[in-house]
Amino acid sequence: MIENERFILVIEELKRHGFIRNYSEIPKKIGRSGSLLTDIRKKKQKVSTDILNSLKKFYPINVNYILFGKGEMLLESTSVEEKMKQMQEEIIRYHRIIDQLNYTIELQKEKLEAYKNQTSNSK
């Protein structure tokens, strides 16, 4: 099970690059047993595509490296911190849009109220 050995190397590389602080983070993050890495390391469990796909959602792992030994261990991508910053900026942008829409709604309410007052006074 060479894939298991490459998988462990990739996990160590993630730690070395600061994507993870400790090995117990990984099973928690992907909803697996805490013994996952130990079982893979001891070849009690084979690395499955489910595990790889779950891991790929959180970390820039190269699945082709793990399965076939091709390419780099980690994919070139933005770090988790950079992705978080991008998401925060996007949230701020959406908040601004919501604020603008709320302002427009309030103006429309005022205009509608003024129109209602105007039409009721003219009767």
C-alpha positions in Angstrom: 0.0 0.0 0.0 2.3 2.6 -1.3 -0.6 5.1 -1.3 -0.7 5.0 2.5 3.0 5.9 2.7 2.5 8.8 0.2 -0.6 9.9 2.1 1.4 10.1 5.4 4.2 12.1 3.6 1.5 14.6 2.4 0.1 14.9 5.9 3.6 15.7 7.2 4.1 18.2 4.4 0.8 19.9 5.4 2.1 20.2 8.9 5.5 21.5 7.8 3.8 24.2 5.7 1.5 25.2 8.6 -1.8 24.0 7.2 -2.3 21.9 10.3 -1.0 22.2 13.9 -1.3 18.6 14.9 -2.3 15.3 13.3 -5.5 15.0 15.4 -7.0 17.9 13.4 -7.4 15.9 10.2 -9.8 13.1 11.4 -11.9 15.7 13.2 -12.1 18.0 10.2 -13.2 15.2 7.8 -15.5 13.5 10.3 -13.4 10.3 10.8 -12.2 8.3 13.7 -9.3 9.7 15.7 -7.3 6.6 14.9 -7.5 7.2 11.1 -3.8 8.3 10.6 -2.5 5.5 12.9 -4.5 2.9 11.0 -3.3 4.2 7.7 0.3 4.4 8.9 0.1 0.8 10.3 -1.6 -0.3 7.0 -4.7 -1.4 8.9 -6.7 0.8 6.6 -6.2 1.8 3.0 -6.5 5.5 2.0 -9.9 5.7 0.2 -11.1 8.1 -2.4 -13.7 9.2 0.2 -10.9 10.2 2.6 -9.0 12.0 -0.2 -12.0 13.9 -1.4 -12.9 15.0 2.1 -9.4 16.1 2.7 -9.2 17.9 -0.6 -12.0 20.2 0.5 -9.8 21.6 3.3 -6.2 21.3 2.2 -4.4 21.7 -1.1 -3.4 18.0 -1.5 -2.5 16.5 -4.8 -4.6 13.3 -5.1 -2.6 12.2 -8.1 0.6 12.3 -6.0 -1.0 10.1 -3.3 -2.6 7.6 -5.7 0.0 7.4 -8.5 3.1 9.3 -7.3 2.7 11.9 -10.0 3.3 15.6 -9.4 4.0 17.6 -6.3 2.6 16.6 -2.9 0.7 19.9 -2.5 -1.1 21.9 -5.1 -0.2 25.5 -5.7 -3.0 27.4 -4.1 -3.7 30.1 -1.7 -3.2 29.3 1.9 -6.1 28.7 4.2 -5.5 32.2 5.8 -5.7 33.8 2.4 -9.0 32.0 1.6 -10.4 33.1 4.9 -9.4 36.7 4.2 -11.0 36.5 0.8 -14.2 35.2 2.3 -14.2 37.9 4.9 -13.8 40.6 2.2 -16.7 39.0 0.3 -18.9 39.0 3.4 -18.1 42.7 4.0 -19.0 43.4 0.3 -22.4 41.7 0.8 -23.0 43.6 4.0 -22.5 46.9 2.0 -24.9 45.7 -0.7 -27.5 44.8 2.0 -27.0 48.2 3.6 -27.6 49.9 0.3 -30.7 47.9 -0.4 -32.1 48.7 3.1 -31.5 52.4 2.5 -33.3 52.2 -0.8 -36.2 50.4 0.8 -36.4 53.1 3.5 -36.5 55.8 0.8 -39.2 54.0 -1.0 -41.3 53.6 2.2 -41.0 57.4 2.8 -42.0 58.2 -0.8 -45.0 55.8 -0.5 -46.1 57.3 2.8 -45.8 60.8 1.3 -47.9 59.7 -1.7 -50.5 58.1 0.6 -50.7 61.4 2.6 -50.9 63.4 -0.5 -53.8 61.3 -2.0 -55.7 61.2 1.3 -55.5 65.0 1.7 -56.8 65.6 -1.8 -60.0 63.7 -1.2 
